[in-house]
Amino acid sequence: MTITHDFSGATVVITGAAGGIGAASASAFAAAGASVWVLDVDSGRGEAVAADIAAAGGRARFQRCDVTDDAEVERAIGAVLAGDGRIDVAYCNAGVGWTKPVSTTEPDEWRKVLDIDLTGAFLTSRRAFLAMRDARSGVILFTGSPHGYRTMAETSAYAAAKAGVGGLMRALALEAAPYGIRVNSLLPGAIDTPALRAEAELSGDPEDAIRRWGAVRPLGRIGRAEEVADLALFLASPAASFITGAELLVDGGAMAAQPAGLATVAPK
């Protein structure tokens, strides 16, 4: 169920919005009345997301943006300001997953993940903050990850990047607070997105992998992209007006659960 919020008159920018959580968030903000800018390197899928939103009666435009290129990020933010004259919400969501241990991760592979997941978040949030600062209002959101706190041997670069996103978010929250700008992160767990499905394909039995990933969570399932989008709308809304510098888990209770083998209380 989508929570009802009113973003009429607001301009929302979302990176990595051509699919998954970004596309779901773009649709949700548009349904709530916002003018949404879909930013992504994938022009075909990004334009399709914007067209689908428009077909549903919403307002959306696509702008190509490689978040690792500061000049391109500056152009994209400039296009938003030229088109709408303001940015009320910037959701720095673009990212790439990575499954490879430290011992076999090549330096160029490491740099690629950090360039997209961490440097991309920095470049986008920096440009958004500069645009919001004079208006003395706005909301900046990041997509972090529980991997920034608890991870596995095979996710070295991804875990490092997402831990960095958490540090960036907290520092920016402190810098932005005097200007009335709030900054927070969402930490999605296993969410049913094309990226998760692609990872499941590596197991040889993707449906079994999805089932297992859901079964180990206290809620007994993986999440939906729309559930993350609902939280993004909440954090961007006046209902969250006293929340900044926070990381909100969307993981079905996984981070709250101690591994069964480490339990200190005998099961009933």
FENRAMO-V890089 format. One record per pair of residues at least 12 apart in sequence whose C-alpha atoms are under 6 Angstrom apart, sorted by the first residue. I is the first residue (numbers start at 1). J is the second residue. D is the distance in whole Angstrom. If there is no record, write none. Layout:
I_J_D / I_J_D
This chain:
2_230_6 / 5_32_6 / 6_32_5 / 7_32_5 / 7_33_5 / 7_34_5 / 8_33_4 / 8_34_5 / 10_34_5 / 10_88_6 / 11_34_6 / 11_35_5 / 11_36_6 / 11_87_5 / 11_88_5 / 12_36_5 / 12_88_6 / 12_89_5 / 12_90_6 / 13_36_6 / 13_37_5 / 13_90_5 / 14_38_6 / 14_39_6 / 14_90_6 / 14_91_5 / 15_39_5 / 15_40_6 / 15_92_5 / 15_93_5 / 15_94_5 / 16_40_5 / 16_93_6 / 16_94_4 / 17_38_5 / 17_39_6 / 17_40_6 / 18_45_5 / 18_46_4 / 20_193_5 / 21_225_5 / 24_225_6 / 24_226_6 / 25_229_4 / 30_58_5 / 35_59_5 / 35_60_6 / 36_60_5 / 37_60_6 / 37_61_5 / 37_62_6 / 38_61_6 / 38_62_5 / 39_63_5 / 39_64_6 / 39_65_6 / 40_64_5 / 40_65_5 / 41_64_5 / 41_65_5 / 41_66_5 / 47_62_5 / 50_62_6 / 67_120_5 / 68_115_6 / 68_116_6 / 68_120_5 / 88_138_5 / 89_138_6 / 89_139_5 / 89_140_6 / 90_140_5 / 91_140_6 / 91_141_5 / 91_142_6 / 92_121_6 / 92_141_6 / 92_142_5 / 93_142_6 / 93_143_5 / 95_116_6 / 95_117_5 / 98_155_6 / 98_158_6 / 99_154_5 / 99_155_5 / 100_154_4 / 100_155_6 / 101_153_5 / 101_154_4 / 101_156_6 / 102_156_6 / 110_157_6 / 114_161_5 / 117_161_6 / 118_161_5 / 118_165_6 / 136_179_5 / 136_180_5 / 137_180_5 / 137_181_5 / 138_181_5 / 139_181_6 / 139_182_5 / 139_183_6 / 139_236_6 / 140_183_5 / 141_183_6 / 141_184_5 / 141_185_5 / 142_185_5 / 143_185_6 / 143_186_5 / 144_162_5 / 144_185_6 / 144_186_6 / 144_187_5 / 145_162_6 / 145_187_4 / 145_188_6 / 146_187_6 / 147_159_5 / 148_162_5 / 148_163_4 / 170_245_5 / 173_245_5 / 182_244_5 / 183_244_5 / 183_245_6 / 184_244_6 / 184_245_5 / 184_246_5 / 185_247_5 / 186_247_6 / 186_248_5 / 187_248_6 / 187_249_5 / 187_250_6 / 188_250_5 / 188_251_6 / 189_250_6 / 189_251_4 / 190_222_5 / 191_222_6 / 191_223_4 / 191_224_5 / 192_223_6 / 192_224_5 / 217_252_6 / 217_254_5 / 218_253_5 / 219_252_5
